[in-house]
Amino acid sequence: MNFFCKTLAAFAVGAASLGAAAQAVPRPLVIAYVRGPNHTLQPGEVDPTKITRVHYAFLHTKDGGIALAGSDDANLKYLVGLKNKVKSFQVLISVGGGGDSGDFSDIALTDESRAKFNASCIEVLENYGLDGVDVDWEYPAAPRADKRSRAIDKQNYTLLLHDMRQALDLESKKLHKPLYLSSATNGKRFFLRNTEMGEAAKYLDTVALMGYDVFGPNGTTTGHHSPLFTSPASPAPVSDDQFIRDYEAAGVPAAKIVLGAPFYGYIWTDVPAAQHGLFQTVTPRHAKDITFRIIATTYLTPNSGFVRYWDDKAEVPFLYNETTKEWISYEDARSIEKKAAYTREHGLAGMMFWDLGGDSDNTLLNAIEKGLGLTTQ
């Protein structure tokens, strides 16, 4: 091989390597869940230069399809209008949620019911120029007070996503643009037992893994509701790291997993002072959710009476007030940045959070960007 050929071959190998590297390390996603329909979005409320994608939550189900309500129309138009500022900005409709998942067992039951639901989603995508659908079924095959669940939900969840994938692919060819399919999922093992996530993930672009609510209002113990790692002292030996390991073991590719972080915390009352309130026995329902915005402006102030502590094992903070016996589990910039760095180091697709309105002056959003390596600020 002459010098010119060797040089050309070396350049080709180098260029191929650079291309492979660029494909292997895509820009991490930053996905914001944005509330509707009982809130009207205001100018400047969503910054498309900081957020890759919005999951607009939640569209309700009605008569086997989806229906807009309240400020949905105005909000979707506002969000789609942001594409004029950043062309790559994406808007997905998120359907279901904790309060409106009761119809999913019926929706996913038959070929006909799935087709009807998918057609209603496609109609909304067409009408507004949206970029896809996020299915937030809470939860397949799980017991419900209204008894609207079935054991066959496990298989039907997969079928619903399979059929939705086909419907989106057909629409994508029609519109000449990509359409995305996501599903919000629970990290706890009951969700993996009740689904076929390895198979279901084949039809998903992203798996929005809710890495929170490990401890909450219905429990009898205080604890971190979104620990990055499992604390040996925790009575609930789970964490975001364990969720990721479980999902990968179930066959879900790391490159499709979007790690979810909470922009809210929980505040417990009547908490014993031992260990500054951590892992203490409490009365169920003596806790309520509270946004980071309120935590930052009320409980992290100098005269609040609360002291901030850091758990080196779980990599999250907590607050305790010895006088009022109140205890708070929450995220701050330090813990969020660590989660984002974990996301980058483990080759995950990116991060999502519930929800944008809970942040305070972009404190947590900026920490995500920094941890993902998108900014040095």
C-alpha positions, 0 to 999 in steps of 0.5 A: 500500500503506498503512502497516499493509500495508507494515509487515506485508510488511516483517515477513514478509520479515524473518521469512522471511529469519530462517527461511532463515538458520536453515535455512542454518546448522544446528547442526554435528554432532559425531560420535564413533566409539565402539569395541566389542565388545571394550570394555564402556562405563562410566557417564559414558564418553559425554557426550551433551551434548557429542556429537550422534551416536555411530557404534558401531563395529563390528558384524561381518558374518556370513552376509550380515547383521550379528551382535552379539558380545562387549559389543555388547548391553550397549553398545547398551543403554547408548548408547540409554539416554543418550537419556533425558538428551538426546532429540536424541542419536543412535546409529547402528551402524557396520558393517565397518571396516578389519578386517571389510569382506571380506564387502561385495563379496558383500553388495552383489552382487545385489538379494537379497544387499543385501535380506538385509543391509538386513533384518538392519540394520533388525532391529537398529535395531528391537530397540534403538531406534537411529537409523540405519546407518553403512556403513564399507566399506574399500574398494570395488573395492580390492585385498585379500589375500583377493581378495574384491573386484570391479571392479563394487564401484564400482557396487554400493557405490552400489546398496547405499546406494540400497537401504539408503536405501529400507529406512530410509525405509520403516522411518522411516514405520513408526516415525514418526521419522527414520533416518539413513544415513552412510558412512565414506569415504577422502579419497584419490583412489583411493576416488573413482576406485573409487566414484560418490560424487556419485551415492552421496551422494544417498542419504546423510545424512552422508559421514564423510570420514576425514581421516587416515592420509596417512602411516602405518606402511607408508610410507617417509617420516615425515609428518603423518598428518592435515594440514589444508593441504598442505605444499609440502615434503610428498612426499604432496601431499594434506591435509584441504583437498584431500580436501574440494575433491576430494569437492566436485568429485566432486559431494558437497555440502559440507553432507553432509561430516563432516570426520574427525579422529584422536584418535590419532597415529603414532610412528616410530623410527630417524628422522634428525634433519634438519628435526626428523624431518619428511619423513625417509626411514625403514624401513617398519613402523617406526611404530605408532599411539598414542592422544592420551591416551598422547601427552598423558600420556607424550610431552608431559610436561616430562621426556619428551625430546620437543620440540613443533614446529608446521608453519605450512603444514600447521597441525598439530604434531609431536614429535621426540626427538633422543636416541631418534630418535623422531618423532610425528605427532598432533593437539592442541587447537590443530590440532583447533580449526583443523580445526573452524573450517575445517569451520564456515567451509566449510559442512560438516556437522560433524566426526567423530573416531576414536575417543572413547577416545583423548581425554585429559580431553576436550581434543580434544572441547572443541577441536572444540566451540570451533572449531565455535562451540558453546562459548567455553570 
